[in-house]
Amino acid sequence: MKTIGIIGGVSWESTVEYYRILNDAVKEKLGGLHSAKCLMYSLEFQEISDLMQAGEWNTISVQMQKIASILKSGGADFLIICSNTLATPAPEIEKNIGIPVHSIAEATSKEILKMKLKKVGLLGTKYTMEGSYYKDTLQKHGIETVIPEREERSDINSIIFDELCLGILKESSRETFKNIINRLQSKGAEGIVLGCTEIPLLVKQENVSIPVFDTMAIHAISAVELALKEE
């Protein structure tokens, strides 16, 4: 079994779920007392949030490369970044640190392709919804992306940072997501990418009438498959 290097803490609320899913998946596949071999570096999220708001993405990339180097030195065979928003530095990590990063966007794209969907709605932080990294990855696989309107994006971003990252789950916020998803469906979305690892804490498949893609679960389970894959 390969050792998974985990860059977490963004936020720790979702990283807890990552850790649970990783270990549940290994137990399910191997049985007995088996669990995931992993190393974790948990970021101080307030510092990262401040840098994001200031647009200091290069500083974030440099910090994450240093963390990747620490995990590599500790014996990690590959990395997962427990965040959609912070997935952007992955190519720089692979290039400069020389350790593979298992992409959350690529893993999600493969699941969408399995269902043969061509157009999906993308929910996440404003950085994910308005940025190009995630949408470009989906487009590379022939998947068109539609995002919410500006005011809706602001509402989603506020719910993520002011509620979900603090462990606050509100029924009113779930209804907000459901209404936004319905509007994306009316624009032709055949499925919905929950492109923030906190959103699945609130929005489940049973809340929505079209397929939802839980990027956290998809990423964690596919990381276990990679860790158990024989060379």
N, C-alpha and C positions, 0 to 999 in steps of 0.2 A: 504494500500500500504506500502510495506517495504521500508526502507530508504537504498539507495545504497551508500556505501562508495567508493569514486573514488580516486585511486592513479594515478595521471596524471602528465603531464609535460614532458613526455618522448616519443616524444617531445610535446610541447604545440600545434604545428601545427595539430597533429592528435587528441589531446585531445579536441580541439575545435569541431572537427567533432563528437567525441564521445558524447559530451554534446548535440549537435544538434540532433543526432540520438536517444539518450535516450528520449529526450523530444518529438520529432516527433512520436516515437513509442507509448508513453503513450497517446498523443493526438489522434492518430489514433485508439487506442483501447478503450479509454474512452470518447472521444469527448469533446466538450465544451472547457473550459479553463483549463482542466487538464494538469498537467506537472509532471515530475519526481521528487520524493523526493530524494534528494541526498546531500552528503557532499563531497567536493573535497580538497585534499591536492596535490598541484602542486610542484613537485620536481624541484630543480635547475639542469637543465640537464647537464650543463658543468661539474659540480661536479661528477655527475653519469658517464658521458662519460669518465672522467679522471680515475675514479676507474675501469671502465670496461677495459680500455686500460692497466691499471696496473695489471689486474688480481685479483683485490681485491673484489672478489665476496662475501666473508664472511662479509666484511664491508658493502657492499650493502645490504645484507640480514638483518644485524642488524639494519641498518637505516630504512629499510622498515618495520621491525617489530615494531619499535618505532612509525612510521607513522600510522601503522595499529591500534596500541593501542590508538592513538589520535582520529582516526576516530571512533573506537569502543566506546570510552568515549563520543564522540559527539552524539551518537545514531545510528550509522550505524548498520544495521542488517546483512549485508554481504558486501564483498569487490569485486571490480573489479580492476585489474591492467591494465592500458591502454597501454600495451606493450607486445609483444611476447618475446622479449629479457629478460625482467625482470620478467617473469612468474615463473622462477625457484624457488624463495624463497617461493612460495605459501604454500608448505607443512609445512615449518617451521613457517610461520605466523599462520596457523590453529592450529598447535600443541602448540606453545608457547603463542599465544595471545588469542586463543579460539574463533576466529570468522571465519566463512566460507569464502573461497575465490572462487568466480565463475571463473573456469578455462577457459581461452581462447582456449587452446589446446583441452580440452574436448568438448567445444561447437563446435569447428570446426570439430572435428572427427565425431560428430553426423550428421552434415550436409553432410559430405562426404559419410557416411554410407547410408543416405537417397537416394543418387544417385547410390549406390551400386558400387562404384569405389574401386579398390583394390591397385592401384599404383598412387601416386601423386608426382609432383615435389614440392619441398619446397624452396621458396625464402625468404630471410630475411637478417638480419645482419649476419656477419660472425659467431657471437656467437650463433645465432639460427641455422644456416645451419650446422655448424661444431659440435655443442653441441649435447647432447643425450636427453635432457628433452623433446623437442618437438617430435623428432623422436620416442622416447620410448612410448610417449602417443599415437601416431598414430599406432604404432606397436601393442600396447595392444588391439587395436580394429581391428587388422588384416589388417592394411593399410601399404603397403610398401612405403618407401620414397626414392626418388632419388634427388640428389642435383647437382648444376652446378659444372663445373670444377674449379680448384683453381683460375685461372686468372679471370674467370667469377665471382666467389665469391668476389674477390677483387674489381671488377668493381661495383658490386651491393652494396657492403658495402660503397664504396666511394660516390655513388649516394645518398644513404640514408643519410649519415652524412654530406656530403658537399653541398647537394642540397635540398633534400626533407625536412630535419629537419630545414632548413632555409627558407622554403616556396618557393624554386626555382623549377619550373617545366619546363624541357627542352624536346622538341620533340626528340632530339638526344638520350636522356636517355630513353625515351619511346621506341624508336627503339631498343636500346640495350636490354631492357627487352624482347621485342617481339622476338628478335633473340635467346636469351637464352631460352625462353619458347619453341620455335620451336625445339631447340636441345633437350630439356628435353622430348618433345613429341616424338621425334625420338627414345628416349631411353625407351619408353613405358609408359610415364606418361599419365594418362587418364584425369587428372585435375591438376590445379596449386593452391597451397596454398600461398596466399599473406601473408606470415608469418612475416610481419612487418607492424605496423599500419600506417606507412607513405606511403607504396607502393600503396595502393588504391587511394591516392591522384593523382597518375600519371597513373596507369594501371587500365583500366576498362574492363568489360566483352566484350564490343564491339571491343576492341583492340586484342582479342585473340579468336582462333577458338575452343578451348576446355574449359570446365568449369573452372572458377576461383573462389576461395573461399576468399572473402573479410573478413578477420578475424576481422577487426574492426567492421563492420556492424553486422556480426554474433554474436560477443561477446556482443555488446550493446543491440541488439534486444532480445537476449536470457536472458540478465540481467533484462530487463523490464518484460519479461514473468515470471521470478523468483520472481520479486518484486510484481507482481500482483497475483501470485499464492496463492490460499486460503489454509490455513493449514488444 
